[in-house]
Amino acid sequence: MRHQPALCVTRDSSDALDASDAYWSDEEIASAFEQFDEASPFGNMDSSELRKVLSALGVDVDDTSATRLLRIYDDDRNGLLDLAEFTRLVRQLQSGGLSLPACYGTVAALRRQLEHVRALKGGASQYALWKAAGLKPNYKVSGGVTGAPSFTQLFNHTTWTEYTGVSPFERWFRAVVTWPYSTVFASVLPLCLFFAAWGYAVASVPARWLPKMTPVPLTMMGSAIGLVLVFRVNNLYGRLMEARGLWGRAVFLARQAAQSVATCLLFDETLPEEKQPAAHEAAAQVCRYLAACAWELRSKLTGKAESPGRTRDLLVGEDTEVLDALLTPAEAKWFATFRSRPLVLLGACRRVLHGQYRAGTLDRVMYRKLDEDLKEMDLVVGGCERLFSSPAPPTMARHGVRSMFLWLLALPLVLAGSVAPATCAMWLFLVSYVFVGVEEVGSQVEQPFEITPMTRICTVIMLNIEEAIAIPPVFADLSDA
């Protein structure tokens, strides 16, 4: 016996033909099949054509559900419906076999909103986002030109294969060939040229005019500078890992909260019938708030481009596209007036859940669990704000830069007289590239949210929410599909 298909559908009672009001003959079904079977010359219907004909029958089906329906009624497993398979689907629709659980309309509306937000915000790479904002991605977003794997993207199996699945020779060869596009090289090149010119100028001076120098002080200074650089870079990469960990925690908590509210409020058929509409809407509202919270946290940490290379904090009413797409106009306008929109959205989640707890549709244990999840989300937002507002002590950075500057200025005094000016310039260029490059590697991640792939992570959160509200097997068993 075939079970009910998992659909995200809504009834449209405007001008569509309701198949339950009249019995279609085989000839009429064949005519409708031919009318909507546009692309295939073999008399078969794909999922997009199936969606059109179901819409004409008064059933609004999204792309995912149309694909699932096709899989259910596609007996020969060729990925298409022939006339016999389509006729069986229509007959079941007419007989009431495609009865829709009460939550389907709410789920369909929520999924359309989430898909709209992903279409608005989720497609661009970090490099393209920086460029569109008037910033300078060549100095921080690696891989934008060469396509090489970068921390600014989320890895998948293909990315890992490109990154570690090649021979050492190929990996080293790629690193050398793409050197001119290196973010570190682009950042430190002017300083390296300056020190190279300084080395050439010093080495060109007659040796009798230069002070006699021993390399011992520079050796001691170099060791101390190396320790400062290692300590600073480790500290800054610790900040980067903490930022990434916080966003990973946000993904987990949003997914867990969405799954919990979907299970308890959206798909629980034991709820009293008179309370189900409010419970369904509450679950959808919590999912909307969670999705909006992620995007608003990203906007808060990204800021607003003020001029080329400069950003500023968001002002009241700015960047409300996500709020406008997910919430009512009044809600979106109200949330946009706050300094920390993510925290206000989490507060709204709490109020919705408390209302369901008081109404008796959410039991005490689940209510406390969800409240703990939202508390953890509060900590995630607070941790991101702490990292953003509190940099590593600037004194350490300034001391390291000043020490390296003195050391590099003194280095050609030791080399002069023993090497040619061009050779001295070459060594100053290489040494400054290594030492200044190490310092730059740390500086590039000091503001960790500039290179954390927050846009892609927000898209993952959206996808997780969409999967959380997907119709579970309690409504449809697709094991035979």
CORCOR-V273369 format. One record per pair of residues at least 4 apart in sequence whose C-alpha atoms are under 8 Angstrom apart, sorted by sequence separation. I is the first residue (numbers start at 1). GAP is how many residues later the second one is. D is the distance in Angstrom with one decimal. If there is no record, write none. Layout:
I	GAP	D
I	GAP	D
//
This chain:
12	4	6.8
18	4	7.6
19	4	7.1
24	4	5.8
25	4	6.3
26	4	6.1
27	4	6.2
28	4	6.2
29	4	6.1
30	4	6.2
31	4	6.1
32	4	6.4
33	4	5.8
34	4	7.6
40	4	5.9
45	4	6.0
46	4	6.2
47	4	6.2
48	4	6.6
49	4	6.4
50	4	6.2
51	4	6.1
52	4	6.4
53	4	6.4
54	4	6.5
55	4	4.9
61	4	6.1
62	4	6.2
63	4	6.3
64	4	6.4
65	4	6.1
66	4	6.2
67	4	6.3
68	4	6.3
69	4	6.4
70	4	5.7
74	4	7.1
81	4	5.6
82	4	6.1
83	4	6.0
84	4	6.4
85	4	6.5
86	4	6.3
87	4	6.1
88	4	6.2
89	4	6.2
90	4	6.1
91	4	6.2
92	4	6.3
93	4	5.4
100	4	6.6
103	4	6.1
104	4	6.0
105	4	6.2
106	4	6.2
107	4	6.1
108	4	6.3
109	4	6.4
110	4	6.3
111	4	6.0
112	4	6.1
113	4	6.4
114	4	6.3
115	4	6.2
116	4	6.2
117	4	6.1
118	4	4.7
119	4	6.9
124	4	6.0
125	4	6.2
126	4	6.2
127	4	6.3
128	4	6.0
129	4	6.2
130	4	6.5
131	4	5.6
136	4	7.5
137	4	4.9
138	4	7.0
143	4	4.6
144	4	7.5
149	4	7.5
155	4	5.3
156	4	6.2
157	4	6.1
158	4	6.3
159	4	6.1
160	4	5.8
161	4	4.2
162	4	6.8
166	4	6.2
167	4	6.2
168	4	6.0
169	4	5.9
170	4	6.1
171	4	6.3
172	4	6.3
173	4	6.1
174	4	6.0
175	4	6.1
178	4	6.8
181	4	7.4
182	4	6.2
183	4	6.2
184	4	6.2
185	4	5.6
188	4	6.2
189	4	6.1
190	4	6.2
191	4	6.3
192	4	6.1
193	4	6.1
194	4	6.2
195	4	6.1
196	4	6.2
197	4	6.1
198	4	6.2
199	4	6.0
200	4	6.1
201	4	6.8
205	4	7.0
206	4	7.1
215	4	6.1
216	4	6.3
217	4	6.1
218	4	5.9
219	4	6.4
220	4	6.5
221	4	6.1
222	4	6.1
223	4	6.5
224	4	6.4
225	4	6.1
226	4	6.1
227	4	6.1
228	4	6.1
229	4	6.0
230	4	6.0
231	4	6.2
232	4	6.2
233	4	6.1
234	4	6.1
235	4	6.6
236	4	6.5
237	4	6.2
238	4	6.1
239	4	6.2
240	4	6.3
241	4	6.0
242	4	6.1
243	4	6.4
244	4	6.1
245	4	6.1
246	4	6.3
247	4	6.3
248	4	6.4
249	4	6.1
250	4	6.0
251	4	6.1
252	4	6.1
253	4	6.0
254	4	6.1
255	4	6.1
256	4	6.2
257	4	6.2
258	4	6.0
259	4	6.1
260	4	6.1
261	4	5.4
262	4	4.6
263	4	5.3
264	4	5.5
271	4	6.7
272	4	6.4
273	4	7.9
275	4	6.2
276	4	5.9
277	4	6.2
278	4	6.0
279	4	6.2
280	4	6.3
281	4	6.0
282	4	6.2
283	4	6.3
284	4	6.2
285	4	6.2
286	4	6.1
287	4	6.2
288	4	6.1
289	4	5.9
290	4	6.5
291	4	6.7
292	4	6.0
293	4	6.1
294	4	6.3
295	4	6.2
296	4	6.1
297	4	6.2
298	4	6.0
299	4	5.9
305	4	7.7
306	4	5.6
307	4	7.0
314	4	6.2
320	4	6.0
321	4	6.2
322	4	6.2
323	4	5.6
324	4	6.8
327	4	5.9
328	4	6.1
329	4	6.1
330	4	6.2
331	4	6.1
332	4	6.1
333	4	6.8
334	4	7.8
340	4	6.7
341	4	6.1
342	4	6.3
343	4	6.2
344	4	6.3
345	4	6.4
346	4	6.4
347	4	6.4
348	4	6.3
349	4	6.2
350	4	6.0
351	4	6.2
352	4	6.5
353	4	6.2
354	4	6.2
355	4	6.1
356	4	6.2
357	4	6.0
358	4	7.9
362	4	6.6
363	4	6.0
364	4	6.1
365	4	6.3
366	4	6.1
367	4	6.1
368	4	6.1
369	4	6.3
370	4	6.3
371	4	6.2
372	4	6.2
373	4	6.3
374	4	6.2
375	4	6.4
376	4	6.3
377	4	6.3
378	4	6.1
379	4	5.9
380	4	6.2
381	4	6.2
382	4	6.1
383	4	6.2
384	4	6.1
385	4	6.0
386	4	5.9
387	4	6.8
393	4	7.3
394	4	6.2
395	4	6.1
396	4	6.2
397	4	6.2
398	4	6.1
399	4	6.1
400	4	6.2
401	4	6.1
402	4	6.3
403	4	6.2
404	4	6.0
405	4	6.1
406	4	6.2
407	4	6.1
408	4	7.5
409	4	8.0
410	4	7.2
411	4	6.6
412	4	5.7
415	4	6.3
416	4	7.6
419	4	6.1
420	4	6.2
421	4	6.1
422	4	6.2
423	4	6.3
424	4	6.2
425	4	6.1
426	4	6.3
427	4	5.9
428	4	5.8
429	4	6.0
430	4	6.3
431	4	6.3
432	4	5.4
433	4	5.3
434	4	6.2
435	4	6.6
436	4	6.1
437	4	6.1
438	4	6.7
439	4	6.4
440	4	6.0
441	4	7.1
442	4	6.3
443	4	8.0
448	4	6.2
449	4	7.9
453	4	6.3
454	4	6.0
455	4	6.3
456	4	6.3
457	4	6.3
458	4	6.3
459	4	6.3
460	4	6.1
461	4	6.3
462	4	6.3
463	4	6.2
464	4	6.1
465	4	6.4
466	4	6.4
471	4	6.6
472	4	6.7
473	4	4.9
13	5	7.9
19	5	7.8
24	5	6.3
40	5	6.9
45	5	6.5
54	5	5.3
55	5	5.0
61	5	6.1
74	5	6.7
81	5	5.9
92	5	4.8
93	5	5.2
117	5	7.5
118	5	7.4
124	5	6.3
130	5	5.2
131	5	6.5
137	5	7.8
143	5	4.4
155	5	6.4
160	5	6.7
161	5	7.1
166	5	6.3
180	5	6.9
181	5	7.1
205	5	7.4
261	5	6.8
262	5	6.1
263	5	6.2
271	5	6.2
299	5	8.0
305	5	6.0
306	5	5.1
314	5	7.8
324	5	6.3
327	5	5.7
336	5	6.8
356	5	5.5
357	5	4.6
362	5	6.2
416	5	7.6
419	5	6.2
432	5	7.5
445	5	7.6
449	5	7.5
471	5	7.4
473	5	7.4
37	6	7.0
54	6	6.7
55	6	7.1
71	6	7.4
74	6	6.4
92	6	6.5
130	6	6.6
131	6	6.3
138	6	7.5
142	6	7.5
143	6	6.1
149	6	7.9
179	6	7.4
180	6	7.6
305	6	4.3
306	6	6.2
335	6	6.2
338	6	7.6
356	6	5.6
357	6	6.4
445	6	7.1
37	7	6.7
38	7	8.0
54	7	7.2
74	7	5.6
130	7	5.6
137	7	7.7
142	7	8.0
143	7	5.8
164	7	7.9
304	7	5.2
305	7	6.4
357	7	7.1
37	8	5.4
71	8	7.0
73	8	7.2
142	8	5.8
163	8	7.8
303	8	6.0
304	8	5.3
324	8	5.6
416	8	7.2
34	9	7.6
36	9	7.8
37	9	8.0
51	9	7.6
70	9	7.3
141	9	7.7
142	9	7.9
303	9	5.5
304	9	6.1
323	9	5.0
335	9	7.1
353	9	7.7
415	9	6.6
51	10	6.0
70	10	6.9
75	10	7.2
127	10	5.7
142	10	7.6
149	10	6.4
266	10	7.9
303	10	4.9
304	10	5.8
335	10	7.5
357	10	6.6
38	11	7.5
51	11	7.3
70	11	6.7
74	11	6.5
141	11	6.6
265	11	7.7
303	11	5.7
33	12	7.9
37	12	6.3
51	12	7.2
73	12	5.9
320	12	7.2
323	12	7.9
412	12	6.6
36	13	5.9
73	13	7.5
149	13	7.4
266	13	6.6
300	13	7.2
323	13	8.0
354	13	7.6
36	14	7.7
127	14	5.9
149	14	6.3
265	14	5.1
266	14	4.8
300	14	6.7
353	14	7.0
48	15	7.1
51	15	5.8
73	15	7.8
126	15	7.1
148	15	7.8
265	15	5.8
299	15	7.9
36	16	7.1
47	16	7.4
50	16	6.6
73	16	6.8
317	16	7.2
320	16	6.7
412	16	7.4
36	17	6.3
127	17	5.5
265	17	7.4
266	17	6.1
411	17	7.7
48	18	7.3
265	18	5.8
318	18	7.3
47	19	5.5
317	19	5.1
33	20	7.9
47	20	5.3
50	20	7.8
299	20	7.6
316	20	6.0
317	20	6.2
408	20	7.4
32	21	7.6
262	21	6.1
316	21	5.1
350	21	6.9
261	22	5.4
316	22	6.9
47	23	6.3
316	23	7.6
46	24	7.7
350	24	7.5
408	24	7.1
258	25	7.9
261	25	7.7
349	25	8.0
126	26	6.2
126	27	7.2
295	27	7.2
125	28	7.6
258	28	7.5
346	28	6.6
258	29	5.9
292	30	6.4
292	31	6.4
346	31	7.8
404	31	7.8
146	32	6.9
258	32	8.0
346	32	7.4
404	32	7.8
46	33	7.2
47	33	7.5
46	34	5.0
292	34	7.3
45	35	5.3
46	35	6.6
146	35	7.2
343	35	6.7
44	36	5.7
45	36	4.9
145	36	7.0
254	36	6.3
44	37	5.3
45	37	6.4
254	37	8.0
18	38	8.0
19	38	5.5
44	38	4.6
288	38	6.0
343	38	7.3
16	39	7.0
17	39	5.8
18	39	5.1
19	39	7.3
43	39	6.3
44	39	7.1
288	39	7.4
342	39	7.3
16	40	5.1
17	40	4.7
18	40	5.1
43	40	7.3
142	40	6.7
300	40	7.7
16	41	5.9
17	41	5.6
142	41	5.8
16	42	4.8
141	42	7.0
138	43	7.8
140	43	5.6
138	44	7.9
139	44	4.6
140	44	7.8
250	44	7.8
297	44	7.5
13	45	6.5
138	45	5.7
139	45	6.9
296	45	6.3
297	45	5.6
12	46	5.3
62	46	7.4
296	46	5.7
11	47	5.9
12	47	6.4
139	47	6.2
11	48	5.2
12	48	6.7
138	48	7.1
139	48	5.7
293	48	7.3
294	48	7.2
10	49	6.1
11	49	6.1
293	49	4.6
9	50	6.4
10	50	5.1
33	50	6.9
292	50	7.7
293	50	7.7
9	51	5.1
10	51	7.1
9	52	4.6
293	52	5.9
8	53	6.1
9	53	6.7
30	53	6.8
33	53	7.6
292	53	7.5
293	53	7.1
7	54	7.0
8	54	6.3
392	54	7.3
7	55	8.0
290	55	7.5
391	55	7.1
9	56	7.8
289	56	5.7
290	56	7.3
391	56	7.4
8	57	5.9
30	57	7.9
289	57	7.1
7	58	4.8
29	58	6.6
6	59	6.6
7	59	7.6
289	59	7.4
290	59	7.7
388	59	6.8
289	60	6.4
388	60	7.9
7	61	7.6
26	61	7.6
29	61	7.9
388	61	7.6
6	62	7.0
7	62	7.6
5	63	7.3
6	63	7.6
286	63	5.4
5	64	6.3
285	64	7.8
286	66	7.1
5	67	7.2
285	67	7.8
286	67	7.9
282	70	6.3
19	71	8.0
23	71	7.1
282	71	7.4
22	72	8.0
20	73	7.2
19	74	7.1
20	74	4.7
282	74	7.5
19	75	5.5
20	75	7.1
20	76	7.2
279	77	6.9
279	82	6.9
301	83	7.9
297	84	7.2
301	84	7.8
275	86	7.5
301	87	7.2
271	90	6.7
9	91	7.7
4	93	7.3
5	93	7.4
7	93	7.9
4	94	6.5
10	94	6.5
11	94	7.8
4	95	7.9
9	95	5.7
10	95	4.7
8	96	5.3
9	96	5.9
265	96	7.0
7	97	7.3
8	97	7.0
264	97	7.9
265	97	7.3
10	98	6.9
264	98	6.8
8	99	6.3
9	99	5.8
8	100	5.0
260	106	7.7
260	110	7.5
257	113	6.2
257	116	6.7
256	117	7.8
257	117	8.0
253	120	6.0
253	121	7.8
253	123	7.5
253	124	6.7
250	127	6.4
250	130	6.6
249	131	7.2
247	133	7.5
246	134	5.7
246	137	7.2
246	138	7.1
243	141	6.6
243	144	7.4
302	147	7.1
239	148	7.3
301	148	6.5
302	148	7.0
236	156	7.1
298	156	6.1
235	157	7.6
298	157	7.2
295	160	7.8
298	160	7.9
103	163	6.3
295	163	6.2
103	164	7.3
232	164	7.4
294	164	5.9
232	165	7.5
291	167	7.7
294	167	7.6
135	170	7.5
291	170	6.9
133	171	7.8
134	171	6.5
229	171	7.0
291	171	6.1
133	172	5.5
136	172	7.8
228	172	6.5
134	173	6.7
135	173	5.6
136	173	6.1
102	174	7.9
103	174	7.7
106	174	6.7
110	174	6.4
134	174	4.6
135	174	4.4
291	174	7.7
102	175	7.8
106	175	6.7
133	175	7.8
134	175	6.2
135	175	6.9
225	175	6.7
134	176	7.9
103	177	6.2
107	177	7.3
106	178	7.0
110	178	7.7
225	178	6.9
287	178	6.8
225	179	6.8
222	185	7.4
221	186	7.0
218	189	6.6
218	192	7.7
218	193	7.3
215	199	6.3
213	200	6.6
214	200	6.7
212	201	7.9
213	201	5.5
211	202	7.5
212	202	7.8
210	203	7.3
266	203	7.9
267	204	8.0
117	205	6.2
233	205	7.7
237	205	7.0
240	205	6.3
243	205	6.4
233	206	7.1
236	206	5.9
240	206	7.4
243	206	7.0
251	206	7.4
255	206	6.9
259	206	7.6
262	206	6.6
236	207	7.7
239	207	7.3
240	207	7.9
247	207	7.7
254	207	6.8
258	207	5.9
262	207	5.8
117	208	6.5
233	208	7.3
234	208	7.9
237	208	6.7
240	208	4.9
244	208	6.5
116	209	7.2
117	209	7.7
203	209	6.7
207	209	7.0
229	209	7.1
233	209	4.6
236	209	6.4
237	209	7.7
239	209	6.7
240	209	7.9
243	209	7.6
251	209	7.5
255	209	5.7
259	209	4.9
202	210	6.3
203	210	7.6
207	210	5.6
229	210	6.3
232	210	7.1
233	210	8.0
236	210	5.4
247	210	7.5
251	210	5.6
255	210	6.1
258	210	6.0
259	210	7.2
198	211	7.6
202	211	6.9
206	211	7.9
254	211	7.6
258	211	7.6
113	212	6.4
114	212	7.4
199	212	8.0
203	212	7.5
204	212	7.9
240	212	7.9
113	213	5.9
195	213	7.1
199	213	5.2
203	213	4.6
255	213	7.2
195	214	7.4
198	214	7.9
202	214	6.8
203	214	6.8
203	216	7.7
204	216	7.9
203	217	6.8
204	217	5.6
203	218	4.7
202	219	7.7
201	220	7.3
200	221	4.7
203	221	6.6
199	222	7.1
200	222	6.0
200	224	6.0
199	225	5.6
200	225	4.8
199	226	4.8
198	227	7.4
196	228	7.6
197	228	6.3
196	229	4.2
199	229	6.1
195	230	7.5
196	230	6.4
196	231	7.6
196	232	5.0
195	233	5.9
196	233	4.8
195	234	6.3
192	236	7.4
193	236	6.4
192	237	5.0
195	237	7.1
192	238	7.6
192	240	5.6
191	241	7.7
192	241	5.9
189	244	7.6
188	245	6.8
185	248	7.8
188	248	6.7
188	249	6.4
185	252	7.5
188	252	7.4
184	253	6.1
187	253	7.5
184	256	6.5
184	257	6.7
152	299	5.1
153	299	7.9
154	299	6.9
151	300	7.0
152	300	5.6
153	300	5.5
151	301	7.1
152	301	4.9
151	302	7.5
154	302	7.0
153	303	7.3
154	303	7.9
140	304	6.0
139	305	8.0
141	310	6.7
140	311	7.3
126	325	7.7
126	327	6.6
126	329	7.6
122	333	6.3
121	334	7.4
122	334	6.5
122	336	7.7
122	337	5.6
118	341	6.4
118	344	7.4
114	348	6.6
114	352	7.4
111	355	6.4
107	362	6.8
107	363	8.0
101	374	7.8
72	406	7.3
72	408	7.4
72	409	4.8
71	410	5.4
68	413	7.9
8	463	7.6
7	464	7.2
6	465	5.8
6	466	7.7
6	467	8.0
6	469	6.6
5	470	7.6
6	470	5.2
4	471	6.6
5	471	5.2
6	471	7.9
4	472	5.0
5	472	7.3
6	472	7.8
3	473	5.9
4	473	7.1
5	473	7.2
3	474	5.9
3	475	7.7
//
